[in-house]
Amino acid sequence: MSSEQGNPVDAASERLIQKLRQAQGLSLIVGEASVFRRAIAQIPTIAQSDATVLISGETGTGKELVARAIHYLSPRAGFPFIAVNCGALPDTLLEDELFGHERGAFTDARLGRPGLIAQGEKGTIFLDEVGTLTTRAQMALLRVLQDRTYRALGSSREERADVRFVAATNADLRERVGAGTFRADLYYRLCVFTISLPPLRDRREDILSLAAHFLKMYTPPDRPDLSLSPAARAAILTFEWPGNVRELEHAILRAVQVCQTKAIGAEDLGLPTEASRSQSPAVSDSSIASSFKAMKKVSVDAFEREYLGRLMAAHHGNVTHAALAAGKDRRELGRLLKKHHLDPKAFVALPTRQTASG
């Protein structure tokens, strides 16, 4: 993999990828799309700071993986990385979970227990789904970020919070601040640095690389020749992936488990069929109120994207051959491919797979 000379974004991304290959316990971040590389190019610089980071992106875009990258590339890499699912912690448990408690702090507190901040001393605390925090929980977190101190429940002694906070959200926190459901002062404390991860539908050129990565990860040692059929490649390239990279990973995992041949078929992926897709939000009953013109565009775009995917897969990414088969001008076909973010190179047959060693 090479970067373009003189392009600092690509050069930074290249250095990051090389470092991540060597990072302890961290899987390779896969992606060549320019929108993705621009997002991750910031990570080496951000990792060297101790300031808070807010990672935003839809569900399944890889926010925790990026948070781990920041941790493992930072001076805190030798200390704990602790993930906290804010959405799973009610008010009654959040402070106890983060700050811990002293013996006798509440009923049944027969022994003291250190909280996650103490357990993660000198490391990184990853606050996932930070947008789900209640008003009380937001206030508790704000005090820690402001003063860098905390008190265990039932204690009168202040402790120093020697941890770095990295937060993630799939919600628009700026919008929630405007609506009054998220504290503005907490938001500005969290977003000293920001990273916005693009959805998979905006980085379609990465889809086959990610699929190959997951296929290598989940293929059993006794089935080293397992591969994606042209139909499967076409299916994953034209699907919208509302669950993003995580949904793609689960689709490949499922396909590996159910496939009975050497080539994974489109049906093995378990993706919605045409019939079920017709009931998707894009064309659901709630959309009937839209104009005829708007609904026609939705249908035409869906047809074009699927047809082009199957056409390019059948001709292994050769635009000239695909244009001849479709009876279209090559330049016109090229414009359609660009319109739907379909890279012809992504349809070239995957190389012969080798078993991973180590």
C-alpha positions as CSV (number, residue, x, y, z in Angstrom):
1,M,0.0,0.0,0.0
2,S,1.5,3.3,-1.0
3,S,0.6,6.9,-0.3
4,E,0.7,9.8,-2.9
5,Q,3.9,11.8,-2.5
6,G,3.3,15.2,-1.1
7,N,-0.2,14.4,0.3
8,P,0.1,14.9,4.1
9,V,-3.3,13.2,4.7
10,D,-2.4,10.0,2.9
11,A,1.1,10.0,4.4
12,A,-0.4,10.3,7.9
13,S,-2.9,7.6,7.2
14,E,-0.2,5.3,5.9
15,R,1.9,5.8,9.0
16,L,-1.1,5.2,11.2
17,I,-1.9,1.9,9.4
18,Q,1.6,0.7,9.8
19,K,1.6,1.5,13.5
20,L,-1.8,-0.1,14.0
21,R,-0.4,-3.3,12.5
22,Q,2.0,-3.4,15.4
23,A,-0.3,-2.2,18.1
24,Q,-0.9,-4.7,20.9
25,G,-4.3,-6.3,20.8
26,L,-5.6,-4.1,17.9
27,S,-7.0,-5.4,14.6
28,L,-6.0,-3.6,11.4
29,I,-8.2,-0.7,10.5
30,V,-9.3,-1.4,7.0
31,G,-10.1,1.3,4.5
32,E,-8.8,3.2,1.5
33,A,-11.7,5.5,0.8
34,S,-10.6,9.1,0.9
35,V,-13.4,10.2,3.3
36,F,-12.3,7.4,5.7
37,R,-8.6,8.1,5.4
38,R,-9.2,11.8,6.1
39,A,-11.1,10.9,9.3
40,I,-8.4,8.5,10.7
41,A,-5.5,10.7,9.6
42,Q,-5.9,12.8,12.8
43,I,-5.5,9.8,15.1
44,P,-1.6,9.9,15.6
45,T,-1.7,13.6,16.6
46,I,-4.8,13.2,18.8
47,A,-3.2,10.2,20.5
48,Q,-0.2,12.2,21.7
49,S,-2.5,14.7,23.5
50,D,-4.3,14.1,26.8
51,A,-7.4,16.1,25.9
52,T,-10.8,14.6,25.6
53,V,-12.0,13.2,22.2
54,L,-15.6,12.9,20.9
55,I,-16.0,10.3,18.2
56,S,-19.3,10.5,16.2
57,G,-20.8,8.2,13.7
58,E,-23.7,5.9,13.0
59,T,-24.0,2.6,14.8
60,G,-21.5,0.1,13.5
61,T,-19.0,2.5,12.0
62,G,-16.1,1.5,14.3
63,K,-16.1,4.1,17.0
64,E,-14.7,1.8,19.7
65,L,-11.9,0.6,17.3
66,V,-10.9,4.2,16.8
67,A,-11.0,4.8,20.5
68,R,-8.7,1.8,21.0
69,A,-6.4,3.1,18.3
70,I,-6.1,6.4,20.1
71,H,-5.3,4.6,23.4
72,Y,-2.7,2.2,21.9
73,L,-0.9,4.9,20.1
74,S,-0.8,7.2,23.1
75,P,1.7,7.4,26.1
76,R,-1.1,5.6,28.1
77,A,-0.9,2.5,26.0
78,G,0.7,0.4,28.7
79,F,-2.2,1.1,31.1
80,P,-5.9,-0.1,31.0
81,F,-8.4,0.7,28.3
82,I,-11.9,0.5,30.0
83,A,-15.1,0.7,27.9
84,V,-18.3,1.9,29.6
85,N,-21.7,1.5,28.0
86,C,-23.4,4.7,29.2
87,G,-26.7,3.5,27.9
88,A,-26.7,0.4,30.1
89,L,-26.1,2.3,33.4
90,P,-29.0,3.9,35.2
91,D,-28.5,6.9,37.5
92,T,-28.4,4.7,40.6
93,L,-25.4,2.8,39.2
94,L,-23.4,5.2,37.2
95,E,-21.6,7.0,40.0
96,D,-20.9,3.8,41.8
97,E,-19.6,2.2,38.6
98,L,-17.3,5.2,37.8
99,F,-16.3,6.3,41.3
100,G,-16.6,3.2,43.4
101,H,-17.8,3.2,47.0
102,E,-16.6,2.9,50.6
103,R,-17.7,0.2,53.0
104,G,-21.2,1.1,54.4
105,A,-21.9,3.7,51.8
106,F,-25.3,2.1,51.2
107,T,-27.3,-1.0,52.1
108,D,-25.4,-4.2,51.3
109,A,-22.1,-2.3,50.8
110,R,-20.2,-4.7,53.1
111,L,-16.9,-4.1,51.3
112,G,-15.5,-1.1,49.6
113,R,-15.0,-1.3,45.8
114,P,-12.8,0.9,43.5
115,G,-14.7,2.4,40.5
116,L,-13.6,2.2,36.9
117,I,-11.7,5.5,37.2
118,A,-9.5,4.0,39.9
119,Q,-9.2,0.7,38.0
120,G,-8.2,2.5,34.8
121,E,-5.6,4.8,36.5
122,K,-3.2,6.3,33.9
123,G,-5.2,4.6,31.2
124,T,-8.2,5.5,29.0
125,I,-11.9,5.5,29.9
126,F,-14.1,5.1,26.8
127,L,-17.6,6.4,27.3
128,D,-19.7,4.7,24.6
129,E,-23.2,6.1,23.8
130,V,-22.5,9.2,25.9
131,G,-25.6,10.9,24.4
132,T,-27.8,8.6,26.5
133,L,-26.6,10.0,29.8
134,T,-29.3,11.5,32.0
135,T,-29.1,15.0,33.4
136,R,-27.8,13.7,36.8
137,A,-25.2,11.5,35.1
138,Q,-24.1,14.4,32.9
139,M,-23.5,16.5,36.0
140,A,-21.5,13.8,37.7
141,L,-19.3,13.4,34.6
142,L,-18.9,17.2,34.1
143,R,-17.5,17.5,37.6
144,V,-14.8,15.0,36.9
145,L,-13.9,16.6,33.6
146,Q,-13.7,20.1,35.1
147,D,-11.8,19.3,38.3
148,R,-10.1,16.0,37.4
149,T,-11.1,14.8,40.9
150,Y,-13.9,12.6,42.2
151,R,-15.1,11.0,45.4
152,A,-16.1,7.4,46.0
153,L,-19.6,7.1,47.3
154,G,-19.6,7.4,51.1
155,S,-16.1,8.9,51.2
156,S,-15.1,12.5,52.2
157,R,-11.7,12.1,50.5
158,E,-11.1,13.5,47.0
159,E,-9.1,11.4,44.6
160,R,-7.4,12.5,41.4
161,A,-8.7,11.2,38.2
162,D,-5.6,10.3,36.2
163,V,-7.3,9.0,33.1
164,R,-8.0,10.2,29.6
165,F,-11.7,10.3,28.5
166,V,-12.7,9.4,25.0
167,A,-16.4,9.5,24.3
168,A,-18.5,8.2,21.4
169,T,-22.0,9.0,20.2
170,N,-24.3,8.0,17.3
171,A,-26.5,11.0,18.1
172,D,-26.1,14.6,17.1
173,L,-25.0,16.1,20.4
174,R,-25.0,19.7,19.1
175,E,-28.6,19.2,18.2
176,R,-29.4,17.8,21.6
177,V,-27.7,20.8,23.2
178,G,-30.0,23.0,21.2
179,A,-33.0,21.0,22.4
180,G,-31.9,21.3,26.0
181,T,-31.4,17.5,26.6
182,F,-27.6,17.6,26.7
183,R,-25.6,20.1,28.7
184,A,-23.7,22.5,26.6
185,D,-20.8,22.8,29.1
186,L,-20.4,19.0,29.1
187,Y,-20.5,18.9,25.3
188,Y,-17.7,21.5,25.0
189,R,-15.6,19.6,27.6
190,L,-16.0,16.4,25.6
191,C,-15.2,17.7,22.1
192,V,-11.7,19.2,22.4
193,F,-10.9,16.9,19.6
194,T,-13.6,15.4,17.3
195,I,-13.5,12.5,14.8
196,S,-16.5,11.9,12.5
197,L,-16.6,8.4,11.0
198,P,-18.4,8.1,7.6
199,P,-21.1,5.4,7.1
200,L,-20.2,2.4,5.0
201,R,-22.5,3.6,2.2
202,D,-20.2,6.6,1.7
203,R,-17.1,4.4,1.4
204,R,-18.3,1.7,-1.0
205,E,-14.8,1.2,-2.4
206,D,-13.9,-0.3,1.0
207,I,-16.7,-2.8,1.1
208,L,-14.9,-5.7,-0.6
209,S,-11.7,-5.1,1.3
210,L,-13.6,-5.2,4.6
211,A,-15.5,-8.4,3.4
212,A,-12.1,-10.1,2.5
213,H,-10.8,-9.0,6.0
214,F,-13.7,-10.6,7.8
215,L,-13.7,-13.6,5.6
216,K,-10.1,-14.2,6.5
217,M,-10.9,-13.7,10.1
218,Y,-13.8,-16.2,10.3
219,T,-12.8,-18.9,7.8
220,P,-12.1,-22.2,9.6
221,P,-8.6,-23.6,9.0
222,D,-10.1,-26.6,7.3
223,R,-11.8,-24.5,4.6
224,P,-9.0,-22.3,3.3
225,D,-10.5,-22.0,-0.3
226,L,-13.7,-20.3,0.9
227,S,-14.4,-17.2,-1.3
228,L,-17.1,-14.8,-2.3
229,S,-19.0,-15.6,-5.5
230,P,-19.6,-12.9,-8.1
231,A,-23.3,-12.8,-6.9
232,A,-22.2,-12.3,-3.3
233,R,-19.8,-9.5,-4.2
234,A,-22.6,-7.8,-6.2
235,A,-25.0,-8.2,-3.3
236,I,-22.7,-6.6,-0.7
237,L,-21.7,-3.8,-3.1
238,T,-25.2,-2.7,-3.8
239,F,-26.7,-3.2,-0.3
240,E,-27.1,0.0,1.7
241,W,-25.7,-1.4,5.0
242,P,-27.8,0.5,7.6
243,G,-25.7,-1.3,10.3
244,N,-22.5,-0.3,8.6
245,V,-19.2,-2.3,9.2
246,R,-20.6,-4.3,12.1
247,E,-23.6,-5.4,9.9
248,L,-21.2,-6.4,7.1
249,E,-19.0,-8.4,9.6
250,H,-22.1,-10.3,10.9
251,A,-23.2,-11.0,7.3
252,I,-19.8,-12.5,6.5
253,L,-19.8,-14.5,9.8
254,R,-23.2,-15.9,9.0
255,A,-22.2,-16.7,5.4
256,V,-19.2,-18.7,6.6
257,Q,-21.3,-20.7,8.9
258,V,-24.1,-21.6,6.5
259,C,-22.2,-21.9,3.2
260,Q,-21.9,-25.5,2.1
261,T,-19.7,-25.0,-0.9
262,K,-16.4,-23.3,-1.6
263,A,-18.1,-20.1,-2.9
264,I,-20.3,-18.0,-0.7
265,G,-23.6,-17.2,-2.5
266,A,-25.7,-14.1,-2.1
267,E,-28.3,-16.1,-0.2
268,D,-25.7,-17.1,2.4
269,L,-25.3,-13.5,3.5
270,G,-28.8,-13.3,4.8
271,L,-29.4,-9.9,3.4
272,P,-33.0,-8.6,2.9
273,T,-34.6,-9.9,-0.3
274,E,-36.2,-7.7,-2.9
275,A,-39.6,-8.4,-1.3
276,S,-38.5,-7.3,2.1
277,R,-36.6,-4.3,0.8
278,S,-39.8,-3.1,-0.7
279,Q,-41.1,-2.6,2.8
280,S,-38.0,-0.7,3.9
281,P,-38.4,2.9,5.2
282,A,-37.4,4.3,1.8
283,V,-40.6,3.0,0.2
284,S,-42.8,2.3,3.2
285,D,-46.4,3.4,3.7
286,S,-45.2,6.5,5.5
287,S,-43.6,7.6,2.2
288,I,-46.7,7.4,0.1
289,A,-47.4,11.0,0.9
290,S,-44.3,11.9,-1.0
291,S,-44.7,13.2,-4.6
292,F,-44.8,10.7,-7.5
293,K,-41.6,12.2,-8.8
294,A,-39.7,11.7,-5.5
295,M,-40.9,8.1,-5.2
296,K,-40.0,7.3,-8.8
297,K,-36.5,8.6,-8.2
298,V,-36.1,6.3,-5.1
299,S,-37.2,3.3,-7.2
300,V,-35.0,4.2,-10.2
301,D,-31.9,4.7,-8.0
302,A,-32.4,1.4,-6.3
303,F,-32.8,-0.4,-9.6
304,E,-29.8,1.3,-11.1
305,R,-27.6,0.5,-8.1
306,E,-28.5,-3.2,-8.1
307,Y,-28.3,-3.6,-11.9
308,L,-24.9,-1.9,-12.1
309,G,-23.5,-4.0,-9.2
310,R,-24.6,-7.2,-10.9
311,L,-23.4,-6.0,-14.3
312,M,-19.9,-5.0,-13.1
313,A,-19.6,-8.3,-11.1
314,A,-20.4,-10.3,-14.2
315,H,-17.7,-8.5,-16.1
316,H,-15.2,-8.4,-13.3
317,G,-15.0,-4.7,-13.2
318,N,-14.2,-4.2,-16.9
319,V,-16.2,-1.1,-17.8
320,T,-15.8,-1.5,-21.6
321,H,-17.1,-5.1,-21.6
322,A,-19.9,-4.1,-19.2
323,A,-20.9,-1.1,-21.4
324,L,-21.1,-3.3,-24.5
325,A,-23.2,-5.9,-22.7
326,A,-25.6,-3.2,-21.4
327,G,-25.8,-1.4,-24.8
328,K,-24.6,1.8,-23.3
329,D,-21.8,4.3,-24.1
330,R,-18.7,3.7,-21.9
331,R,-18.6,7.3,-20.6
332,E,-22.3,7.2,-19.8
333,L,-21.8,4.0,-17.8
334,G,-18.9,5.6,-16.1
335,R,-21.0,8.5,-15.0
336,L,-23.7,6.1,-13.6
337,L,-21.0,4.2,-11.6
338,K,-19.7,7.4,-10.2
339,K,-23.2,8.5,-9.3
340,H,-23.7,5.4,-7.2
341,H,-20.2,5.4,-5.7
342,L,-19.3,2.1,-7.4
343,D,-15.6,1.7,-8.1
344,P,-14.9,-0.7,-11.0
345,K,-11.8,-1.9,-9.3
346,A,-13.9,-3.3,-6.4
347,F,-15.5,-5.8,-8.8
348,V,-12.2,-7.4,-9.9
349,A,-12.2,-11.0,-8.7
350,L,-10.6,-11.3,-5.3
351,P,-7.1,-12.9,-5.4
352,T,-6.6,-16.4,-4.3
353,R,-6.8,-16.5,-0.5
354,Q,-4.0,-17.8,1.7
355,T,-4.3,-19.1,5.2
356,A,-3.1,-16.7,7.8
357,S,-0.1,-17.8,9.9
358,G,0.5,-16.9,13.5
